[in-house]
């Protein structure tokens, strides 16, 4: 079944005003920040080292994330989110008015004050920005919505950086910049007025104004979530560590290794931002419109590979008397390889970051979501500071080159994410499922919306291959507990996936009565807990492509725990490598089309083995 694109969200009032509001905020942040840095470097009369003032700007912008993120998380829980966003946008207008005054009168202190205040604005906006999305979007829209937000944010950052450069090149830059930052702030407020009401999740929350104790409490709350959520927060912050190192070194890299001018810096930033935007947009399609954390290891792998390639391809550029502009750089084949690597870093960065944000949003309790996002922001800021320290130590103390720094970061990425995936094997499990369903098979889904989004249900399906459970698990948005013949359950490699997914091994009554009885006990418990359980009533793989007789285990399950029964059928798996077709070959039917079909729910009283076999047979049809 086809679904509308994520871009259809841009036609809805529940998303478009919010999207425009956050996009304009990111755009304004970077116009002001970049304009101030360029003013310090080229326009203002300043005593002392200008580099120190530039570093001070970075500190002033990031410091509020340490100081006020915890308070922002509390605000996001206590107040209606739409009203909170509008209040923050009014604050942005006031802040930009102060910054505009600083530009008009060349008053550096006012500009720095406005920069600190804009950092505060961003710190306050972050938790409400990500916590409002699960309220406004359906579950199957969450990945697409996050992809659009990340795409919009990075493109807005790029546009703000380029726009600042254009405006600051003007002789009368001050009134131009002043008018731009105030104007964008006003537009952001006007857009926020169209955001629909988003109720407070915990209006009775008592605010704790002690920023230090509350920051610690917020961090503990975030890192005290389930392992999947807490390690997603760490993984998210690690991405900002890696990203901060790459983005910080781009100007020096362009100058020292590509022998380029400032237009080459813009070119690299453009390619990286386009990569992030492209990767973010592709997440919805690659994930099948569900929160697919299997993309995270894929993204991590790509970040490592393209980081290593960037190190490998650096060097060998001819040095001219004058610095190369971006057109001159594009005349060298070596530069194209470098840009390809940077594009890859951006694309796989999108694959990495979007599912992490979506997972944090979807698996965090509504009354804690804003504070958990605030904890993530605090940790992001901490990791970005650490990235600056690490860069200084490796470049200045260890005397590494910038490409060697990229090499070290790529290797560190392997270590950090290996730790995360080891602690939370669900990431690895979902990746293996995702890889299988996107490499060996083309899986088409039909009528899967008939599977309930919440509550218990029993899924019954024909059994064709050793990977039936993986293909079904990869297609259905909700986690599924599979009942599986214990010998298949114990297969090497696959056993890791099955164990991580909570698969229930079962044996025949005459084979091992203990395994048999324990299986039914676990099935009953999962169903009572409101989960999905999937069984293969044939009890064994088909040996000839035709369905075996459905056994009576389904009757016992429904007698103990009456729940809706959803029939499923797999088409196209017979003859594949993992089936028992005697004529299969290693490469026979690789990349074959597999169809998973769901049927209408069957009432408990009608769900006899014979009736279910007939229904599944009709769903399967003549396709084996």
Secondary structure by P-SEA (a helix, b strand, c coil): cccccccccccccccaaaaaaaaaaaaaaaaaaaaaaaaaaccccccccaaaaaaaaaaaaaccccccaaaaaaaaacccaaaaaaaaaaaaaaaaaaaaaaaaaccaaaaaaaaaaaaaaaaaaaaaaaaaccccccccaaaaaaaaaaaaaaaaaaaaaaaaaaaaaccaaaaaaaaaaaaaaaaaaaaaaacccccccccccccccaaaaaaaaaaaaaaaccaaaaaaaaaaaaaaaaaaaaaaaaaaaaaccccccaaaaaaaaaaaaaaaaaaaaaccccccccccccaaaaaaaaaaaaaaaaaaacccccccccccccccccccaaaaaaaaaaaaaaaaaaaccaaaaaaaaaacccccaaaaaaaaaaaaaaaaaaaaaaaaaaaccccccaaaaaaaaaaaaaaaaaaaaaacaaaaaaaaaaaaaacccccccccccccccccbbbbbbbbcccaaaaaaaacccbbbbbbccccccccaaaaaaaaaabbbbbbcccccaaaaaaaaaaaaaaaaabbbbbbccccccccccccccccaaaaaaaaacbbbbbbbbbccccccccccccccccccccccbbbbbbccccccccccaaaaaaaaaaaacccc
